[in-house]
Amino acid sequence: MSEATHAPLHDLGLIIETLDKAGQLIRVKSEVDPVHQLASVASHFEGRAQAVLFEKVRGHEHPVFTGLYWSRALLSELIGADEKKLASHISGKVQQWQNDPHHKAVEPLVVETGPVREYTQPVVDLFKLPIPTHAERDGGPYIDAGIVVVSDPETGVRNASIQRFMLVDRDRLHINIDAGRHLQMALDHAERRGETLKFSLNIGVGPGVHFAAATPAEAAPPDTDELGIASVFHGDPIELVRGNVPGVELVAHAQYSLECEIVPGEVADEGPFAEVTGYYAKVAPRPVVHVLAVHHRANPVFQTIICGKEVWNSAGVLGEASVLGSVSKQVPGVKDVYFSHGGCGFYHAVVQISQKRAGWAQMAVLSAFAAFPPLKMVTVVDDDVDIRNASDVEWALTTRLDPTTGVIIVPAAFGHGLNPTFPNYFGAKIGFNATHPFPKTYSYERVRLKEYSIDGLEIEIPEPVPPTQSLVDRWTAAERAERGSPTDAPKKSSGAAT
């Protein structure tokens, strides 16, 4: 994607057009079933620097889009960042907002109308939306890439978050609200006031809105409007339009926006669902959502996120940014942070540090846990270790970790309830100081080869031959041919009469 073809980040439709022109959009033209088949087909392209558009979804008029977040290369190119500096790029944008969250340049702008109000269903019918069912044991179709925009009933401050919604009926969803999110606080405030909680659910938004909604609560205090983070990414104030229901605001450039209401105390079974952990979230009584209105573009595209790399990246890059921004302020020498895919992009942070004093690596472990409570494990390594290379991190663990002093166990702490080792959001955490002793000694000096360019050298590189035989069999056959030996020697006669 060249600089000239960068898409405006506020509009998913324009992003899809840009990806298409750049050859980074895979179009599935055959009809697919939204139940299981769509997610399965998408998984064949998971991780590519290309997204996928399903043009024909069985039983539905409009297409489904996925894959915007499953490749860090694609995401970095889209937002104009170096892939290896993606966390610091996002952290810088969030810090820019944190420095002055009430500045007019970042405060959302309420406008008269927007593209999302091009069409409104005369009668609410969620079955008309191409909401897919992903995994085999999912409890039903799920909206998993929707952004909740709500105003706190007591403070009036807006909040954005990403929650999962299970489709139950034409006008009803069941929601899982993650513990520790400001949405739960808003619901508690509504209940205390004897009111219902009204909000919008916005599907098909730009990455700025997604990043704003995924920013950890620790980085966005409840008295600030975190939608301003989207304004920083987009380069202009994010636009909102008023809904039909008083107090509800819609993301103006979303593909779909649902006006919703929760009656405090009304719950029903929600789940199971394939979650970030790679396990199914359990069925439990959770809030019922009544959908009061459905708005969408004249030709909308429904966005979904497939469990796996796309979830890990979409959550992980914001976690990385939060930890990097927070820990680097507290611990001198912190250079980079990576949330590994093996840790589900949510539970394992690898922190790179240039040691300034003994003991700071241990401080980095504790600081990371405080900056991002869902973490279960933190590994701190030196700046000569590639934190995005699992083998290099393992090398540091096996050659630099002293188990008697370098293992930090937090026996009882708040964690992420979707992780089965944190029942009721409570469990143990572990940190590893896999750095060399400070000051560094010769015995911890890494072996390095002196670098020379191969430019100008005459080097013959043969094309590999497809292996129809093992190397030994091919060598034996070649040797026999060279000696003129027959491939099969004649069998000796047994001497029996014929």
C-alpha positions as CSV (number, residue, x, y, z in Angstrom):
1,M,0.0,0.0,0.0
2,S,1.8,3.1,-1.2
3,E,1.7,6.5,0.6
4,A,-0.5,7.8,-2.1
5,T,-3.2,5.1,-1.5
6,H,-3.5,5.5,2.3
7,A,-7.2,5.4,3.1
8,P,-9.0,7.8,5.5
9,L,-9.0,5.8,8.7
10,H,-12.5,6.9,9.8
11,D,-14.4,4.9,7.2
12,L,-14.2,1.1,6.9
13,G,-15.7,1.3,3.4
14,L,-12.9,3.5,2.1
15,I,-10.4,1.2,3.8
16,I,-11.8,-1.8,2.0
17,E,-11.6,0.1,-1.3
18,T,-8.0,1.0,-0.6
19,L,-7.1,-2.6,0.2
20,D,-8.7,-3.7,-3.0
21,K,-6.7,-1.2,-5.1
22,A,-3.5,-2.3,-3.4
23,G,-4.1,-6.0,-4.0
24,Q,-4.6,-6.6,-0.3
25,L,-8.2,-7.7,-0.4
26,I,-9.2,-11.3,-1.1
27,R,-12.7,-11.6,-2.5
28,V,-14.6,-14.8,-1.9
29,K,-17.2,-14.8,-4.7
30,S,-18.8,-18.1,-4.1
31,E,-21.7,-18.3,-1.7
32,V,-20.8,-19.3,1.9
33,D,-22.9,-20.4,4.8
34,P,-22.6,-17.9,7.7
35,V,-22.9,-20.9,10.1
36,H,-19.3,-22.2,10.5
37,Q,-18.3,-22.2,6.8
38,L,-17.5,-18.5,6.6
39,A,-15.1,-18.6,9.6
40,S,-13.5,-21.8,8.3
41,V,-12.9,-20.3,4.9
42,A,-11.4,-17.2,6.4
43,S,-9.1,-19.2,8.6
44,H,-7.3,-20.4,5.4
45,F,-6.0,-16.9,4.9
46,E,-5.3,-16.0,8.6
47,G,-2.2,-14.0,9.1
48,R,-1.7,-12.9,5.5
49,A,-1.2,-9.2,4.8
50,Q,-4.5,-9.3,3.1
51,A,-8.1,-9.0,4.4
52,V,-11.1,-11.0,3.2
53,L,-14.5,-9.9,1.8
54,F,-17.2,-12.5,1.5
55,E,-19.4,-11.2,-1.3
56,K,-22.3,-13.7,-1.0
57,V,-23.4,-14.8,2.4
58,R,-26.3,-17.4,2.3
59,G,-29.6,-15.9,3.2
60,H,-28.3,-12.4,3.3
61,E,-28.1,-9.4,1.0
62,H,-24.9,-7.8,2.3
63,P,-21.3,-8.9,2.5
64,V,-19.0,-9.8,5.5
65,F,-15.5,-8.5,6.0
66,T,-12.8,-9.9,8.2
67,G,-9.0,-9.9,8.6
68,L,-8.2,-6.3,9.2
69,Y,-6.2,-7.1,12.4
70,W,-4.8,-10.5,11.8
71,S,-1.6,-9.2,10.2
72,R,0.6,-6.7,12.0
73,A,2.2,-5.9,8.6
74,L,-1.1,-5.0,7.1
75,L,-2.2,-3.0,10.1
76,S,1.1,-1.1,10.4
77,E,1.0,-0.2,6.7
78,L,-2.6,0.9,7.0
79,I,-2.0,3.3,9.9
80,G,1.4,4.4,8.6
81,A,3.7,2.8,11.3
82,D,6.8,0.7,11.2
83,E,5.7,-2.9,12.1
84,K,8.4,-3.4,14.7
85,K,7.5,0.0,16.3
86,L,3.7,-0.6,16.2
87,A,3.3,-0.6,20.0
88,S,5.3,2.6,20.4
89,H,3.4,4.3,17.6
90,I,0.0,3.4,19.2
91,S,1.4,4.3,22.7
92,G,2.5,7.7,21.3
93,K,-1.1,8.4,20.0
94,V,-2.7,7.4,23.3
95,Q,-0.2,9.6,25.2
96,Q,-0.9,12.5,22.8
97,W,-4.6,12.2,23.9
98,Q,-3.7,11.7,27.6
99,N,-1.8,15.0,27.5
100,D,-4.9,17.0,26.8
101,P,-8.1,14.8,26.5
102,H,-10.4,17.8,26.6
103,H,-8.8,19.6,23.7
104,K,-11.2,20.6,21.0
105,A,-9.1,18.9,18.3
106,V,-9.8,15.5,19.9
107,E,-13.3,15.9,21.5
108,P,-15.9,14.0,19.4
109,L,-18.2,16.2,17.3
110,V,-21.9,15.7,17.2
111,V,-23.2,16.4,13.7
112,E,-26.7,16.5,12.3
113,T,-26.5,13.3,10.2
114,G,-24.0,10.8,8.8
115,P,-23.7,7.8,6.4
116,V,-24.8,5.3,9.1
117,R,-28.3,6.8,9.0
118,E,-28.8,6.3,5.3
119,Y,-31.3,3.5,6.1
120,T,-33.3,2.5,9.2
121,Q,-35.2,-0.7,9.5
122,P,-38.9,0.0,9.7
123,V,-39.2,-2.9,12.1
124,V,-36.2,-4.2,14.0
125,D,-35.0,-7.5,12.6
126,L,-31.5,-8.6,13.6
127,F,-31.9,-11.8,11.5
128,K,-31.4,-9.7,8.4
129,L,-27.8,-8.9,9.5
130,P,-25.2,-11.4,8.2
131,I,-24.0,-12.3,11.7
132,P,-21.8,-15.4,11.5
133,T,-21.5,-18.3,13.8
134,H,-17.8,-19.1,14.1
135,A,-16.7,-22.1,16.2
136,E,-18.4,-25.5,16.4
137,R,-19.7,-25.1,19.9
138,D,-20.6,-21.4,19.8
139,G,-24.0,-20.7,21.3
140,G,-25.2,-19.0,18.1
141,P,-24.3,-16.1,15.8
142,Y,-22.2,-13.4,17.5
143,I,-21.4,-9.8,17.0
144,D,-17.8,-9.7,18.2
145,A,-16.4,-6.6,16.4
146,G,-19.0,-4.1,17.6
147,I,-18.1,-0.9,19.5
148,V,-20.3,0.1,22.4
149,V,-20.7,3.9,22.9
150,V,-22.5,4.9,26.1
151,S,-22.8,8.0,28.3
152,D,-22.5,7.3,32.0
153,P,-26.0,8.1,33.5
154,E,-24.4,10.0,36.5
155,T,-21.4,11.8,34.9
156,G,-22.5,12.1,31.3
157,V,-18.9,11.0,30.2
158,R,-18.8,8.9,27.1
159,N,-17.2,5.5,27.1
160,A,-16.3,3.1,24.3
161,S,-15.7,-0.6,24.7
162,I,-15.7,-3.9,22.8
163,Q,-18.0,-6.6,24.2
164,R,-19.5,-9.8,22.7
165,F,-23.2,-10.1,21.8
166,M,-25.0,-13.3,21.2
167,L,-28.0,-13.1,18.8
168,V,-31.1,-14.6,20.5
169,D,-34.1,-13.1,18.7
170,R,-35.1,-10.5,16.1
171,D,-34.7,-7.7,18.6
172,R,-32.7,-9.3,21.5
173,L,-29.1,-9.9,22.2
174,H,-27.3,-11.3,25.3
175,I,-24.1,-9.5,26.3
176,N,-21.0,-10.4,28.2
177,I,-19.5,-7.4,30.1
178,D,-15.9,-7.9,31.0
179,A,-15.2,-7.1,34.7
180,G,-13.3,-3.9,35.2
181,R,-14.7,-2.2,32.2
182,H,-16.4,1.2,32.5
183,L,-19.6,-0.2,30.9
184,Q,-20.3,-2.2,34.0
185,M,-19.8,1.0,36.1
186,A,-22.4,2.8,33.8
187,L,-24.8,-0.1,34.3
188,D,-24.4,0.0,38.0
189,H,-25.1,3.8,38.0
190,A,-28.2,3.3,35.9
191,E,-29.5,0.6,38.3
192,R,-28.8,2.9,41.3
193,R,-30.9,5.7,39.6
194,G,-33.7,3.3,38.7
195,E,-33.1,3.7,35.0
196,T,-32.3,1.5,32.0
197,L,-28.9,1.9,30.3
198,K,-29.1,3.0,26.7
199,F,-26.2,2.8,24.3
200,S,-25.3,2.3,20.6
201,L,-23.6,-0.8,19.2
202,N,-21.5,0.2,16.1
203,I,-20.3,-2.4,13.6
204,G,-17.8,-1.7,10.9
205,V,-15.7,1.2,12.1
206,G,-12.2,2.5,11.4
207,P,-9.2,1.3,13.5
208,G,-9.1,4.5,15.5
209,V,-12.5,3.8,17.0
210,H,-11.4,0.2,17.6
211,F,-8.2,1.3,19.3
212,A,-10.2,3.7,21.5
213,A,-12.6,1.0,22.6
214,A,-9.8,-1.5,23.2
215,T,-7.6,0.9,25.3
216,P,-7.3,-0.6,28.8
217,A,-9.2,1.1,31.5
218,E,-5.9,1.8,33.4
219,A,-4.9,4.1,30.5
220,A,-8.3,5.9,30.1
221,P,-9.8,7.1,33.4
222,P,-13.6,7.1,33.6
223,D,-13.8,10.9,33.7
224,T,-12.4,11.2,30.2
225,D,-14.0,10.6,26.8
226,E,-11.7,7.9,25.3
227,L,-13.3,8.4,21.8
228,G,-10.8,11.3,21.6
229,I,-8.2,8.6,21.0
230,A,-10.0,7.8,17.7
231,S,-9.8,11.5,16.8
232,V,-6.0,11.4,17.3
233,F,-5.7,8.4,15.0
234,H,-8.1,9.8,12.3
235,G,-6.5,13.2,12.3
236,D,-9.9,14.9,12.9
237,P,-12.6,14.8,15.6
238,I,-14.6,11.7,15.4
239,E,-18.2,12.4,14.3
240,L,-21.3,11.1,16.1
241,V,-25.0,11.5,15.2
242,R,-27.9,11.4,17.6
243,G,-30.1,8.3,17.6
244,N,-33.9,8.0,17.8
245,V,-33.6,7.3,21.5
246,P,-32.8,10.3,23.7
247,G,-29.1,10.1,24.9
248,V,-28.0,7.6,22.4
249,E,-25.2,8.6,19.9
250,L,-24.1,6.6,16.9
251,V,-20.7,6.6,15.2
252,A,-21.5,8.6,12.1
253,H,-19.3,6.6,9.7
254,A,-20.0,3.1,11.0
255,Q,-21.5,0.5,8.6
256,Y,-24.2,-0.5,11.1
257,S,-25.4,1.1,14.4
258,L,-27.9,-0.5,16.8
259,E,-29.7,1.5,19.4
260,C,-29.9,-0.7,22.5
261,E,-31.2,-0.8,26.1
262,I,-30.3,-2.9,29.1
263,V,-32.8,-3.3,32.0
264,P,-30.6,-3.7,35.1
265,G,-31.2,-7.1,36.7
266,E,-32.6,-8.7,33.6
267,V,-30.4,-11.7,32.7
268,A,-30.4,-14.8,30.6
269,D,-28.0,-17.5,29.5
270,E,-25.1,-16.3,27.2
271,G,-22.5,-18.5,25.6
272,P,-20.5,-20.6,24.9
273,F,-18.2,-18.6,22.6
274,A,-14.7,-19.1,21.2
275,E,-12.7,-16.6,23.1
276,V,-9.2,-15.0,23.1
277,T,-8.0,-17.9,25.3
278,G,-8.6,-20.5,22.6
279,Y,-11.2,-22.0,24.9
280,Y,-15.0,-21.6,25.0
281,A,-16.4,-19.1,27.4
282,K,-18.9,-20.8,29.7
283,V,-22.6,-20.4,29.6
284,A,-23.8,-18.1,32.4
285,P,-26.7,-15.7,33.1
286,R,-25.7,-12.3,31.6
287,P,-27.5,-9.0,30.8
288,V,-30.3,-9.0,28.1
289,V,-30.0,-6.3,25.5
290,H,-33.1,-5.0,23.8
291,V,-32.5,-3.5,20.3
292,L,-34.7,-0.5,19.7
293,A,-33.5,0.6,16.3
294,V,-31.2,-0.7,13.5
295,H,-29.5,1.8,11.2
296,H,-27.0,1.1,8.4
297,R,-25.4,2.4,5.2
298,A,-27.3,2.0,1.9
299,N,-24.8,-0.8,1.0
300,P,-23.3,-1.8,4.3
301,V,-20.4,-4.3,5.0
302,F,-20.7,-6.4,8.2
303,Q,-17.4,-6.7,10.0
304,T,-16.5,-9.8,12.1
305,I,-13.3,-10.9,13.9
306,I,-12.3,-14.5,13.6
307,C,-10.9,-16.1,16.8
308,G,-7.1,-16.6,16.7
309,K,-4.5,-14.1,15.4
310,E,-7.0,-11.4,14.6
311,V,-8.2,-11.4,18.2
312,W,-4.7,-11.6,19.6
313,N,-3.4,-8.7,17.5
314,S,-6.5,-6.5,18.0
315,A,-6.2,-6.9,21.7
316,G,-2.5,-7.3,22.0
317,V,-1.3,-4.1,20.3
318,L,-3.3,-2.0,22.7
319,G,-2.0,-4.0,25.7
320,E,1.5,-3.6,24.4
321,A,1.0,0.2,24.0
322,S,-0.4,0.5,27.5
323,V,2.4,-1.5,29.1
324,L,5.1,0.3,27.1
325,G,3.7,3.7,27.9
326,S,3.3,3.0,31.6
327,V,6.3,0.9,32.4
328,S,8.8,3.1,30.5
329,K,7.7,6.0,32.7
330,Q,8.5,4.0,35.9
331,V,11.4,1.8,34.9
332,P,14.5,3.4,33.2
333,G,15.8,1.5,30.2
334,V,12.5,-0.1,29.0
335,K,12.7,-0.2,25.2
336,D,9.9,-2.4,23.8
337,V,7.0,-4.7,24.7
338,Y,5.5,-7.6,22.9
339,F,2.4,-9.6,23.7
340,S,3.1,-13.1,22.3
341,H,0.6,-15.1,20.3
342,G,1.4,-18.1,22.5
343,G,0.0,-15.9,25.3
344,C,-3.2,-15.3,23.3
345,G,-2.1,-11.7,22.8
346,F,-3.4,-11.0,26.3
347,Y,-1.7,-13.0,29.0
348,H,2.1,-12.9,28.3
349,A,4.2,-9.8,28.0
350,V,7.8,-9.9,26.9
351,V,9.6,-6.7,28.0
352,Q,12.9,-5.6,26.5
353,I,15.1,-3.6,28.8
354,S,18.6,-1.9,28.6
355,Q,19.6,-2.4,32.1
356,K,20.7,0.7,34.0
357,R,20.8,-0.7,37.5
358,A,20.5,-4.0,39.2
359,G,16.9,-4.9,40.2
360,W,15.1,-2.9,37.6
361,A,14.1,-6.0,35.6
362,Q,12.2,-7.2,38.7
363,M,10.5,-3.8,38.9
364,A,9.5,-4.0,35.2
365,V,7.7,-7.3,36.0
366,L,5.6,-5.8,38.8
367,S,5.0,-2.6,36.8
368,A,3.7,-4.5,33.8
369,F,1.2,-6.5,35.9
370,A,-0.1,-3.1,37.3
371,A,-0.3,-1.6,33.9
372,F,-2.3,-4.4,32.3
373,P,-4.1,-6.6,34.9
374,P,-5.2,-9.4,32.5
375,L,-1.5,-10.4,32.2
376,K,-0.6,-13.7,33.8
377,M,3.0,-13.9,32.8
378,V,5.8,-11.3,32.2
379,T,9.3,-12.1,30.9
380,V,11.9,-9.5,30.9
381,V,14.9,-9.8,28.6
382,D,17.9,-7.7,27.6
383,D,18.1,-5.5,24.6
384,D,20.2,-8.0,22.6
385,V,17.2,-10.4,22.6
386,D,14.5,-10.3,19.8
387,I,11.3,-10.2,21.8
388,R,9.2,-11.2,18.7
389,N,11.3,-14.4,18.3
390,A,10.1,-17.2,20.6
391,S,13.4,-19.1,20.2
392,D,15.4,-16.0,21.2
393,V,13.3,-15.5,24.3
394,E,13.6,-19.1,25.2
395,W,17.4,-18.8,24.8
396,A,17.4,-16.0,27.3
397,L,15.2,-18.0,29.7
398,T,17.5,-21.0,29.5
399,T,20.9,-19.2,29.7
400,R,20.2,-16.1,31.8
401,L,17.3,-16.9,34.2
402,D,18.4,-17.7,37.7
403,P,15.4,-19.7,39.1
404,T,16.5,-19.0,42.7
405,T,16.2,-15.2,42.3
406,G,14.7,-14.5,38.9
407,V,11.2,-16.0,39.4
408,I,8.6,-13.7,40.9
409,I,5.3,-15.2,42.0
410,V,2.2,-13.1,42.8
411,P,0.1,-15.7,44.7
412,A,-3.3,-14.0,44.6
413,A,-4.3,-11.2,42.3
414,F,-7.0,-9.8,40.0
415,G,-6.8,-11.3,36.5
416,H,-8.9,-12.0,33.4
417,G,-11.9,-14.1,34.1
418,L,-11.9,-15.7,30.6
419,N,-8.6,-17.4,31.5
420,P,-9.6,-20.7,33.2
421,T,-6.8,-20.3,35.7
422,F,-8.5,-17.2,37.0
423,P,-11.8,-18.4,38.3
424,N,-13.9,-15.4,39.4
425,Y,-11.1,-13.1,38.1
426,F,-8.7,-14.3,40.9
427,G,-5.5,-16.3,40.6
428,A,-1.7,-16.4,40.6
429,K,0.8,-14.7,38.3
430,I,4.4,-15.3,37.5
431,G,7.3,-13.2,36.2
432,F,10.7,-14.2,34.9
433,N,13.8,-12.0,35.0
434,A,15.7,-13.5,32.0
435,T,18.3,-10.8,31.9
436,H,22.1,-11.2,32.4
437,P,23.6,-10.1,35.8
438,F,24.3,-6.4,36.1
439,P,26.9,-5.2,35.3
440,K,27.3,-7.5,32.4
441,T,30.3,-9.8,32.4
442,Y,32.2,-11.4,29.5
443,S,30.6,-14.8,30.1
444,Y,27.2,-13.3,29.0
445,E,28.5,-11.7,25.7
446,R,26.5,-13.1,22.8
447,V,28.3,-14.7,19.9
448,R,28.1,-12.4,16.9
449,L,29.3,-12.9,13.3
450,K,31.0,-9.9,11.7
451,E,28.6,-8.6,9.0
452,Y,29.6,-8.6,5.3
453,S,27.5,-8.0,2.3
454,I,27.0,-10.7,-0.3
455,D,26.6,-8.0,-3.0
456,G,29.0,-8.5,-5.9
457,L,29.9,-12.1,-4.9
458,E,29.4,-14.9,-7.5
459,I,27.1,-17.3,-5.8
460,E,25.2,-20.1,-7.5
461,I,21.9,-20.9,-5.8
462,P,20.1,-23.9,-7.4
463,E,16.3,-24.2,-7.4
464,P,15.2,-26.9,-5.0
465,V,14.0,-30.1,-6.7
466,P,10.6,-31.4,-5.4
467,P,11.4,-34.3,-3.1
468,T,9.8,-37.4,-4.7
469,Q,12.5,-39.5,-2.9
470,S,14.6,-39.1,0.2
471,L,18.0,-37.5,-0.3
472,V,19.7,-40.9,0.4
473,D,17.6,-42.7,-2.2
474,R,18.3,-40.0,-4.8
475,W,22.0,-40.2,-4.0
476,T,22.0,-44.0,-4.3
477,A,20.2,-43.8,-7.6
478,A,22.6,-41.2,-9.0
479,E,25.6,-43.3,-7.9
480,R,24.2,-46.5,-9.6
481,A,23.6,-44.6,-12.8
482,E,27.2,-43.2,-12.7
483,R,28.6,-46.8,-12.3
484,G,26.3,-48.1,-14.9
485,S,24.7,-50.5,-12.4
486,P,21.2,-51.7,-13.1
487,T,18.6,-50.4,-10.7
488,D,17.4,-53.9,-10.0
489,A,19.9,-56.8,-10.0
490,P,18.6,-60.1,-11.5
491,K,17.4,-62.7,-9.0
492,K,19.4,-65.9,-8.6
493,S,17.8,-69.1,-9.7
494,S,16.8,-71.4,-7.0
495,G,17.7,-74.4,-9.2
496,A,14.2,-75.7,-9.2
497,A,12.9,-77.3,-12.4
498,T,10.4,-75.3,-14.3
